[in-house]
Amino acid sequence: MASTKPKVGETVEWSTSQGKTTGTVVRKVTHTAKVEGHTAKATQAEPQYEVKSSKTGKTAIHKPGALKRSG
């Protein structure tokens, strides 16, 4: 997704230490935010995206380059 930014509600995949995971984009993050013990330092100029795993239901915040459209 390097060229296009993910959109809320879109299904994406990303890599984890356990392998590929899929989930849904929950929100665009444009400020410092903390999720599951991780602090993401996003800004308006460099937003990050909160995603919810389809398998575990847990949420995480990733940079757009780490997310890829699923399907």
mmCIF file of the C-alpha atoms, coordinates in Angstrom:
data_MODEL
# 
_entry.id   MODEL 
# 
loop_
_atom_site.group_PDB 
_atom_site.id 
_atom_site.type_symbol 
_atom_site.label_atom_id 
_atom_site.label_alt_id 
_atom_site.label_comp_id 
_atom_site.label_asym_id 
_atom_site.label_entity_id 
_atom_site.label_seq_id 
_atom_site.pdbx_PDB_ins_code 
_atom_site.Cartn_x 
_atom_site.Cartn_y 
_atom_site.Cartn_z 
_atom_site.occupancy 
_atom_site.B_iso_or_equiv 
_atom_site.pdbx_formal_charge 
_atom_site.auth_seq_id 
_atom_site.auth_comp_id 
_atom_site.auth_asym_id 
_atom_site.auth_atom_id 
_atom_site.pdbx_PDB_model_num 
ATOM 1  C CA . MET A 1 1  ? 0.000   0.000   0.000  1.00 0.00 ? 1  MET A CA 1 
ATOM 2  C CA . ALA A 1 2  ? 2.978   2.252   -0.420 1.00 0.00 ? 2  ALA A CA 1 
ATOM 3  C CA . SER A 1 3  ? 1.282   4.296   -3.144 1.00 0.00 ? 3  SER A CA 1 
ATOM 4  C CA . THR A 1 4  ? -2.240  4.408   -1.716 1.00 0.00 ? 4  THR A CA 1 
ATOM 5  C CA . LYS A 1 5  ? -3.251  4.915   1.881  1.00 0.00 ? 5  LYS A CA 1 
ATOM 6  C CA . PRO A 1 6  ? -5.570  2.386   3.550  1.00 0.00 ? 6  PRO A CA 1 
ATOM 7  C CA . LYS A 1 7  ? -9.140  3.437   4.253  1.00 0.00 ? 7  LYS A CA 1 
ATOM 8  C CA . VAL A 1 8  ? -11.280 2.793   7.338  1.00 0.00 ? 8  VAL A CA 1 
ATOM 9  C CA . GLY A 1 9  ? -13.197 -0.465  6.926  1.00 0.00 ? 9  GLY A CA 1 
ATOM 10 C CA . GLU A 1 10 ? -10.766 -1.876  4.357  1.00 0.00 ? 10 GLU A CA 1 
ATOM 11 C CA . THR A 1 11 ? -9.364  -5.410  4.824  1.00 0.00 ? 11 THR A CA 1 
ATOM 12 C CA . VAL A 1 12 ? -5.560  -5.465  4.958  1.00 0.00 ? 12 VAL A CA 1 
ATOM 13 C CA . GLU A 1 13 ? -2.744  -7.845  5.838  1.00 0.00 ? 13 GLU A CA 1 
ATOM 14 C CA . TRP A 1 14 ? 0.536   -7.305  7.662  1.00 0.00 ? 14 TRP A CA 1 
ATOM 15 C CA . SER A 1 15 ? 3.454   -9.346  8.941  1.00 0.00 ? 15 SER A CA 1 
ATOM 16 C CA . THR A 1 16 ? 3.843   -10.434 12.556 1.00 0.00 ? 16 THR A CA 1 
ATOM 17 C CA . SER A 1 17 ? 6.376   -12.658 14.281 1.00 0.00 ? 17 SER A CA 1 
ATOM 18 C CA . GLN A 1 18 ? 3.866   -15.523 13.806 1.00 0.00 ? 18 GLN A CA 1 
ATOM 19 C CA . GLY A 1 19 ? 3.467   -14.842 10.064 1.00 0.00 ? 19 GLY A CA 1 
ATOM 20 C CA . LYS A 1 20 ? 0.905   -12.926 7.981  1.00 0.00 ? 20 LYS A CA 1 
ATOM 21 C CA . THR A 1 21 ? -2.198  -11.592 9.709  1.00 0.00 ? 21 THR A CA 1 
ATOM 22 C CA . THR A 1 22 ? -5.347  -10.088 8.205  1.00 0.00 ? 22 THR A CA 1 
ATOM 23 C CA . GLY A 1 23 ? -7.736  -7.598  9.702  1.00 0.00 ? 23 GLY A CA 1 
ATOM 24 C CA . THR A 1 24 ? -9.692  -4.408  9.236  1.00 0.00 ? 24 THR A CA 1 
ATOM 25 C CA . VAL A 1 25 ? -8.577  -0.783  9.371  1.00 0.00 ? 25 VAL A CA 1 
ATOM 26 C CA . VAL A 1 26 ? -10.350 0.749   12.380 1.00 0.00 ? 26 VAL A CA 1 
ATOM 27 C CA . ARG A 1 27 ? -9.124  4.363   12.225 1.00 0.00 ? 27 ARG A CA 1 
ATOM 28 C CA . LYS A 1 28 ? -6.516  6.747   10.902 1.00 0.00 ? 28 LYS A CA 1 
ATOM 29 C CA . VAL A 1 29 ? -4.180  7.924   13.675 1.00 0.00 ? 29 VAL A CA 1 
ATOM 30 C CA . THR A 1 30 ? -2.731  11.437  13.369 1.00 0.00 ? 30 THR A CA 1 
ATOM 31 C CA . HIS A 1 31 ? -1.337  11.953  16.868 1.00 0.00 ? 31 HIS A CA 1 
ATOM 32 C CA . THR A 1 32 ? 0.631   10.033  19.484 1.00 0.00 ? 32 THR A CA 1 
ATOM 33 C CA . ALA A 1 33 ? -1.496  7.057   20.531 1.00 0.00 ? 33 ALA A CA 1 
ATOM 34 C CA . LYS A 1 34 ? -1.017  3.996   22.718 1.00 0.00 ? 34 LYS A CA 1 
ATOM 35 C CA . VAL A 1 35 ? -2.482  0.586   21.841 1.00 0.00 ? 35 VAL A CA 1 
ATOM 36 C CA . GLU A 1 36 ? -1.666  -2.776  23.465 1.00 0.00 ? 36 GLU A CA 1 
ATOM 37 C CA . GLY A 1 37 ? 1.359   -1.239  25.221 1.00 0.00 ? 37 GLY A CA 1 
ATOM 38 C CA . HIS A 1 38 ? 2.865   0.217   22.025 1.00 0.00 ? 38 HIS A CA 1 
ATOM 39 C CA . THR A 1 39 ? 3.151   3.976   21.524 1.00 0.00 ? 39 THR A CA 1 
ATOM 40 C CA . ALA A 1 40 ? 2.764   5.143   17.927 1.00 0.00 ? 40 ALA A CA 1 
ATOM 41 C CA . LYS A 1 41 ? 4.094   8.605   17.141 1.00 0.00 ? 41 LYS A CA 1 
ATOM 42 C CA . ALA A 1 42 ? 1.886   9.506   14.205 1.00 0.00 ? 42 ALA A CA 1 
ATOM 43 C CA . THR A 1 43 ? 1.359   13.029  12.858 1.00 0.00 ? 43 THR A CA 1 
ATOM 44 C CA . GLN A 1 44 ? -0.958  14.750  10.370 1.00 0.00 ? 44 GLN A CA 1 
ATOM 45 C CA . ALA A 1 45 ? 1.860   14.628  7.795  1.00 0.00 ? 45 ALA A CA 1 
ATOM 46 C CA . GLU A 1 46 ? 2.730   10.977  8.546  1.00 0.00 ? 46 GLU A CA 1 
ATOM 47 C CA . PRO A 1 47 ? -0.416  9.193   9.718  1.00 0.00 ? 47 PRO A CA 1 
ATOM 48 C CA . GLN A 1 48 ? -0.533  5.600   10.917 1.00 0.00 ? 48 GLN A CA 1 
ATOM 49 C CA . TYR A 1 49 ? -3.469  3.192   10.958 1.00 0.00 ? 49 TYR A CA 1 
ATOM 50 C CA . GLU A 1 50 ? -5.113  1.227   13.748 1.00 0.00 ? 50 GLU A CA 1 
ATOM 51 C CA . VAL A 1 51 ? -6.043  -2.279  12.599 1.00 0.00 ? 51 VAL A CA 1 
ATOM 52 C CA . LYS A 1 52 ? -8.047  -5.030  14.280 1.00 0.00 ? 52 LYS A CA 1 
ATOM 53 C CA . SER A 1 53 ? -6.948  -8.631  13.747 1.00 0.00 ? 53 SER A CA 1 
ATOM 54 C CA . SER A 1 54 ? -9.628  -10.937 12.307 1.00 0.00 ? 54 SER A CA 1 
ATOM 55 C CA . LYS A 1 55 ? -8.121  -13.871 14.182 1.00 0.00 ? 55 LYS A CA 1 
ATOM 56 C CA . THR A 1 56 ? -7.523  -12.505 17.691 1.00 0.00 ? 56 THR A CA 1 
ATOM 57 C CA . GLY A 1 57 ? -9.609  -9.325  17.792 1.00 0.00 ? 57 GLY A CA 1 
ATOM 58 C CA . LYS A 1 58 ? -6.604  -7.401  19.151 1.00 0.00 ? 58 LYS A CA 1 
ATOM 59 C CA . THR A 1 59 ? -5.703  -3.997  17.769 1.00 0.00 ? 59 THR A CA 1 
ATOM 60 C CA . ALA A 1 60 ? -2.361  -2.582  16.654 1.00 0.00 ? 60 ALA A CA 1 
ATOM 61 C CA . ILE A 1 61 ? -1.108  0.572   14.957 1.00 0.00 ? 61 ILE A CA 1 
ATOM 62 C CA . HIS A 1 62 ? 0.990   0.323   11.785 1.00 0.00 ? 62 HIS A CA 1 
ATOM 63 C CA . LYS A 1 63 ? 2.578   2.649   9.260  1.00 0.00 ? 63 LYS A CA 1 
ATOM 64 C CA . PRO A 1 64 ? 0.884   2.537   5.835  1.00 0.00 ? 64 PRO A CA 1 
ATOM 65 C CA . GLY A 1 65 ? 3.915   0.856   4.243  1.00 0.00 ? 65 GLY A CA 1 
ATOM 66 C CA . ALA A 1 66 ? 3.465   -2.181  6.528  1.00 0.00 ? 66 ALA A CA 1 
ATOM 67 C CA . LEU A 1 67 ? -0.130  -2.745  5.358  1.00 0.00 ? 67 LEU A CA 1 
ATOM 68 C CA . LYS A 1 68 ? -1.165  -4.424  2.135  1.00 0.00 ? 68 LYS A CA 1 
ATOM 69 C CA . ARG A 1 69 ? -4.659  -4.788  0.684  1.00 0.00 ? 69 ARG A CA 1 
ATOM 70 C CA . SER A 1 70 ? -5.966  -8.283  1.304  1.00 0.00 ? 70 SER A CA 1 
ATOM 71 C CA . GLY A 1 71 ? -7.872  -10.225 -1.288 1.00 0.00 ? 71 GLY A CA 1 
# 
